[in-house]
Amino acid sequence: MFGFVIRLAVISLSATALFSSANESAPRIWIFNGLPGDEEHHQFFEKNLAAIRKAFTNRFQIPAENISILYGPKEAGYLNTASRENVLTELENIVQHSQKPDASPVWIIFHGHANRIPGGASLNLPGPDLSSKDIARALHKVSTESTLVILATTAASSDFLRDLSGPGRIVIAANSPKDPVSEPDFPLALSMALTSAELDADKDNLVSVLELFRACKQQILSLYESQGYMVREHAQLDGNGDGKGTQRPASEDGDPASKVTLPIPQLSKFE
């Protein structure tokens, strides 16, 4: 019995050691959620943000302090409200983080409402909105030596992919340029994929961005089939930073996306 306890402790320490330094090894995750628009969306956003955060902290054991969510007030458990000023401040923090020696990877998730505007897309925020080109300018000085993963889960996300792609970046968009500009189911698919038993397709205890992309696509298909609807959103991946998304990644996009991974510790929780 005593030996079992020792072995269990060793396993626990090994899992924790994956991200032993919150500022050096574990990825930093920023989630920006814009204006909900109505109470129904507010309830969904809060539930989905909580599910995504729980997946990162429980399944992947990413330290809670490495996950920054801008949506509601601090009293509601968020870093801050997602105002234009606050989002730009955090984007500058991302730039500074990327320029540190041996900076850990950064994941950015855009969650909420967006719409197309002339020349790009706009993330709907309380107060002045933030365009895809505004965000691109804010992230312009992110080090190309640092890994940056961007998930644009909103409507008009193909415009975010085009404007935010670049060297050292992997971008996933919820829809293609030909899809209708309507609210996608991708945010729900993302939270479902992050806890899916099938997410780690090759069972190596590492989830690559490519595996996550494919899992989200499968969840989208399942959601539409369960409702008897024709699929109207087609997620895109740009893995080589050329600003061109694809539904079926070939090696030029798939290989870079397969090399950026999140470890799944042995004692991670699915619930």
Backbone torsions as a table, in degrees:
resi	resn	phi	psi	omega
1	MET	NA	-43.2	180.0
2	PHE	-63.7	-39.7	178.5
3	GLY	-63.9	-36.5	177.9
4	PHE	-63.3	-41.9	179.4
5	VAL	-62.0	-41.1	179.2
6	ILE	-63.4	-44.9	-179.8
7	ARG	-62.4	-40.1	178.6
8	LEU	-63.2	-40.9	179.4
9	ALA	-64.6	-39.2	179.1
10	VAL	-63.7	-42.6	178.1
11	ILE	-61.4	-42.4	-179.5
12	SER	-63.4	-42.9	179.4
13	LEU	-65.4	-36.8	179.6
14	SER	-64.4	-40.9	179.4
15	ALA	-65.3	-42.7	-179.5
16	THR	-66.0	-34.0	-176.9
17	ALA	-65.3	-19.8	177.4
18	LEU	-55.4	-38.9	179.3
19	PHE	-125.5	54.9	-174.5
20	SER	-65.7	-28.2	178.4
21	SER	-118.9	109.8	-174.1
22	ALA	-60.5	-26.4	-176.0
23	ASN	-95.4	-9.8	-173.5
24	GLU	-115.1	-42.6	-171.7
25	SER	-104.4	-42.7	-178.0
26	ALA	-72.3	144.8	177.1
27	PRO	-65.3	153.5	171.2
28	ARG	-98.4	132.3	-175.3
29	ILE	-121.4	127.3	174.1
30	TRP	-118.0	130.0	177.0
31	ILE	-121.1	123.6	-180.0
32	PHE	-112.5	115.9	-179.5
33	ASN	-115.9	120.3	-176.3
34	GLY	-81.0	-161.1	-175.8
35	LEU	-63.7	129.8	-178.7
36	PRO	-73.9	-34.6	178.9
37	GLY	91.8	-41.2	178.0
38	ASP	-154.3	171.0	-175.2
39	GLU	-66.1	-35.9	179.5
40	GLU	-60.6	-44.9	178.5
41	HIS	-69.5	-35.8	178.3
42	HIS	-59.5	-45.0	-179.8
43	GLN	-63.6	-41.4	178.7
44	PHE	-65.6	-45.4	-178.5
45	PHE	-59.7	-46.0	-179.6
46	GLU	-61.0	-43.8	-179.7
47	LYS	-66.0	-42.3	-177.2
48	ASN	-71.9	-39.1	176.8
49	LEU	-62.0	-41.1	178.6
50	ALA	-63.6	-39.2	-179.8
51	ALA	-67.0	-41.0	178.9
52	ILE	-66.0	-45.3	179.3
53	ARG	-61.8	-42.1	-179.5
54	LYS	-63.9	-39.0	178.3
55	ALA	-62.0	-44.2	180.0
56	PHE	-65.4	-41.6	-176.3
57	THR	-80.3	-37.2	-177.2
58	ASN	-85.2	-55.4	-174.4
59	ARG	-74.2	-43.6	-176.7
60	PHE	-98.8	-5.4	176.7
61	GLN	52.8	40.4	172.7
62	ILE	-78.4	129.0	-178.3
63	PRO	-55.7	138.1	-177.6
64	ALA	-57.0	-32.6	-178.5
65	GLU	-71.0	-11.5	177.3
66	ASN	-89.8	-0.6	-177.4
67	ILE	-115.2	114.9	-178.7
68	SER	-112.7	119.1	179.8
69	ILE	-115.6	122.9	174.4
70	LEU	-105.0	115.1	176.5
71	TYR	-155.8	-77.6	-179.0
72	GLY	-97.4	-169.4	-179.4
73	PRO	-72.5	164.7	179.7
74	LYS	-59.2	-33.6	-178.2
75	GLU	-63.1	-22.4	179.9
76	ALA	-91.0	6.1	176.4
77	GLY	95.6	8.7	179.3
78	TYR	-99.8	162.5	178.0
79	LEU	-63.9	-40.5	-179.3
80	ASN	-174.8	176.7	172.4
81	THR	-74.3	156.3	-177.6
82	ALA	-93.5	57.7	174.5
83	SER	-77.7	163.0	178.6
84	ARG	-55.9	-45.7	-178.3
85	GLU	-62.4	-44.7	-178.0
86	ASN	-68.5	-38.9	178.7
87	VAL	-64.8	-43.9	179.1
88	LEU	-62.8	-36.1	177.2
89	THR	-62.4	-44.0	-179.9
90	GLU	-70.1	-33.6	175.9
91	LEU	-63.8	-36.9	175.3
92	GLU	-65.9	-37.5	176.4
93	ASN	-63.4	-35.4	177.2
94	ILE	-64.7	-44.0	178.0
95	VAL	-58.4	-47.9	-178.5
96	GLN	-63.9	-39.7	178.1
97	HIS	-61.5	-43.7	-176.3
98	SER	-64.5	-24.1	-176.2
99	GLN	-88.9	-1.3	176.8
100	LYS	-75.4	148.3	175.3
101	PRO	-60.2	133.7	178.8
102	ASP	57.0	38.9	179.1
103	ALA	-61.8	138.3	177.0
104	SER	-72.4	157.8	-179.9
105	PRO	-59.7	152.4	176.5
106	VAL	-115.0	134.0	172.2
107	TRP	-114.6	129.5	175.9
108	ILE	-119.2	129.9	177.4
109	ILE	-121.4	121.7	173.6
110	PHE	-96.9	123.5	-168.8
111	HIS	-134.3	136.3	178.7
112	GLY	127.0	-144.4	-177.3
113	HIS	-105.4	146.5	174.4
114	ALA	-151.8	162.5	178.0
115	ASN	-147.3	160.4	177.9
116	ARG	-78.1	142.6	173.7
117	ILE	-132.5	164.9	178.8
118	PRO	-54.1	120.8	176.9
119	GLY	85.2	4.3	-179.3
120	GLY	172.0	-144.5	-179.7
121	ALA	-139.0	163.6	-176.8
122	SER	-131.6	127.3	175.3
123	LEU	-83.3	121.2	-175.5
124	ASN	-77.0	116.5	-176.8
125	LEU	-121.9	159.8	171.1
126	PRO	-66.7	121.7	-172.5
127	GLY	89.4	-152.9	-179.1
128	PRO	-62.2	138.4	179.2
129	ASP	-77.3	175.4	-179.6
130	LEU	-129.9	123.1	-177.6
131	SER	-85.4	163.9	176.9
132	SER	-61.0	-33.3	178.6
133	LYS	-74.0	-33.9	173.8
134	ASP	-60.2	-44.5	-179.2
135	ILE	-66.6	-40.9	178.7
136	ALA	-60.3	-42.9	178.5
137	ARG	-64.4	-39.7	-178.9
138	ALA	-66.0	-30.5	-178.4
139	LEU	-97.6	7.8	-173.5
140	HIS	-57.9	-35.4	-175.3
141	LYS	-95.9	12.7	172.5
142	VAL	-59.5	132.3	-177.5
143	SER	-62.9	132.4	177.4
144	THR	-72.8	-9.9	176.1
145	GLU	-83.9	-11.0	-178.0
146	SER	-103.5	138.4	-179.8
147	THR	-76.0	130.4	178.1
148	LEU	-128.8	119.6	176.6
149	VAL	-109.9	126.2	-178.8
150	ILE	-121.1	127.8	174.6
151	LEU	-115.2	109.6	176.9
152	ALA	-96.6	102.3	-172.3
153	THR	-99.6	6.9	-174.0
154	THR	-94.1	174.9	168.0
155	ALA	-62.1	158.0	179.6
156	ALA	58.9	24.3	-174.8
157	SER	-70.5	-20.5	177.2
158	SER	-63.0	-29.2	176.3
159	ASP	-70.8	-35.4	175.4
160	PHE	-65.2	-41.4	178.5
161	LEU	-58.8	-47.6	-178.2
162	ARG	-60.8	-42.6	-174.1
163	ASP	-82.0	-25.8	-173.5
164	LEU	-102.0	-5.5	178.8
165	SER	-68.7	156.8	177.9
166	GLY	172.7	175.0	-179.8
167	PRO	-56.9	135.0	179.0
168	GLY	78.7	5.8	-176.9
169	ARG	-115.6	144.9	172.1
170	ILE	-121.7	124.4	-175.2
171	VAL	-122.4	131.3	172.8
172	ILE	-113.7	133.1	177.2
173	ALA	-120.4	146.6	-176.8
174	ALA	-70.2	-25.1	-175.6
175	ASN	-144.8	170.2	-179.9
176	SER	-97.9	166.2	178.5
177	PRO	-60.5	-24.6	-177.7
178	LYS	-89.0	-9.1	179.3
179	ASP	-71.5	150.8	175.3
180	PRO	-64.1	148.6	179.5
181	VAL	-82.5	80.5	178.5
182	SER	-132.8	164.6	-176.0
183	GLU	-64.2	120.7	-178.3
184	PRO	-82.2	162.0	173.5
185	ASP	-91.2	4.3	-175.7
186	PHE	-57.9	-40.5	179.9
187	PRO	-57.5	-42.1	176.9
188	LEU	-66.9	-41.9	178.4
189	ALA	-59.9	-37.6	179.6
190	LEU	-63.6	-48.7	-179.1
191	SER	-63.9	-35.4	177.6
192	MET	-70.2	-41.5	-178.8
193	ALA	-64.1	-38.3	-176.7
194	LEU	-63.7	-21.1	179.2
195	THR	-111.6	3.8	-177.7
196	SER	-72.1	140.4	177.3
197	ALA	-67.3	-22.4	-178.3
198	GLU	-88.5	-0.5	-175.3
199	LEU	-59.7	-46.5	178.3
200	ASP	-83.0	82.0	-170.2
201	ALA	-61.4	-38.2	-177.6
202	ASP	-95.6	6.1	173.9
203	LYS	54.8	41.8	178.0
204	ASP	-105.1	11.6	-179.0
205	ASN	62.6	24.2	173.7
206	LEU	-133.1	128.5	177.4
207	VAL	-105.4	114.7	179.1
208	SER	-86.0	162.8	175.9
209	VAL	-61.3	-34.8	177.6
210	LEU	-64.0	-43.2	177.6
211	GLU	-63.6	-39.8	178.6
212	LEU	-64.0	-43.1	178.4
213	PHE	-58.5	-47.6	-179.4
214	ARG	-65.7	-38.2	179.2
215	ALA	-65.5	-39.1	177.8
216	CYS	-64.8	-41.2	178.0
217	LYS	-61.2	-40.3	179.3
218	GLN	-66.9	-38.6	177.8
219	GLN	-65.7	-39.2	176.5
220	ILE	-60.2	-47.3	179.4
221	LEU	-58.8	-43.7	-179.6
222	SER	-65.2	-39.8	179.5
223	LEU	-63.0	-44.8	-179.3
224	TYR	-68.5	-40.8	-179.9
225	GLU	-65.5	-37.4	-179.3
226	SER	-66.3	-25.2	179.1
227	GLN	-96.7	-3.9	179.4
228	GLY	72.9	25.7	-178.2
229	TYR	-105.8	154.8	171.8
230	MET	-76.4	137.5	-178.0
231	VAL	-64.4	126.5	-177.3
232	ARG	-119.8	6.6	175.0
233	GLU	-132.1	136.6	-173.8
234	HIS	-130.8	98.7	-175.8
235	ALA	-59.8	147.7	-176.6
236	GLN	-124.9	147.5	175.7
237	LEU	-126.6	131.3	170.0
238	ASP	-117.9	106.7	-176.5
239	GLY	-99.2	-15.8	-176.7
240	ASN	-110.7	6.2	173.3
241	GLY	75.8	20.2	-178.4
242	ASP	-92.3	2.4	177.4
243	GLY	80.5	8.5	-179.6
244	LYS	-116.4	118.2	180.0
245	GLY	-88.2	157.3	178.4
246	THR	-141.6	146.2	175.9
247	GLN	-80.6	-29.4	-176.1
248	ARG	-124.0	85.4	-173.3
249	PRO	-61.2	124.8	168.5
250	ALA	-84.4	-174.9	-172.8
251	SER	-60.7	-34.4	-176.8
252	GLU	-63.8	-29.0	175.9
253	ASP	-102.0	-36.7	-176.0
254	GLY	-71.0	-38.3	-177.7
255	ASP	-62.1	-49.9	177.9
256	PRO	-60.9	-38.0	-178.6
257	ALA	-71.5	-22.3	179.0
258	SER	-81.5	-15.6	-176.1
259	LYS	-92.3	-11.5	176.5
260	VAL	-99.1	116.2	-170.6
261	THR	-131.1	159.7	170.1
262	LEU	-117.3	122.0	177.8
263	PRO	-69.4	146.0	171.2
264	ILE	-107.9	104.4	178.1
265	PRO	-60.2	152.9	-175.1
266	GLN	-61.7	-31.4	-176.6
267	LEU	-100.3	21.8	-179.1
268	SER	-66.5	155.4	-177.3
269	LYS	-106.3	139.4	178.1
270	PHE	-93.5	-24.5	-173.5
271	GLU	-76.1	NA	NA
